[in-house]
Amino acid sequence: MVGHLYKLDLLPEMNIHPVLHVDRLRKAAEPVPGQEEPDEQPIIVNGENK
């Protein structure tokens, strides 16, 4: 992020300018396949959940 701009790491084949204003970006409603993170199991230290 630079000021109110974000520089995106895009593939060279994508023919769009990689710098966008925050007004043009929004959080995705659902993750696309491959972006889903598995549920993390709790860390157990000396028999206690952390």
N, C-alpha and C positions, 0 to 999 in steps of 0.2 A: 504494500500500500504506500502510495506517495501522495500526501495531501488527501484529496477526495477521489483519487484514482487508484485502480487496481490494474496491475500488469499480469495478464494470464499467461500461463505456460501452455501454449497451444502447439499442435502438430504443424509442421511446415506446410502440409497440404491444405490446411484451413486458410482460406483466403480472406481473413478478416483482421482488422487492426487489433493487436493484443492488449491495448490499454483502454479501459472502460471506466466511466464515471460511476460512482456508487448508485446513482439513480437508475442505472441500466441493469443492475444486478439484484437478484433476490434469491433467498434460500430455497432450495428444492423441497417440495412437499414430501416426496418419497425418494429414498436412495435408489440409484440405478443399480442393476445387477453388477456385482463385484464390489460395490461400495458398502454393502451391509457388513457390520461388524458383529462377530459372534458375541453372545452374552458372556461376560467375564465371570469366572468363578471367584468367590471370595478367597482372599489370601489368609491362610491359617498359620499363625505363629504360636508355638507352644500351646496348641489346643484352643486358641482364641481367634475369632474372625477379626480381620483388620479391614 
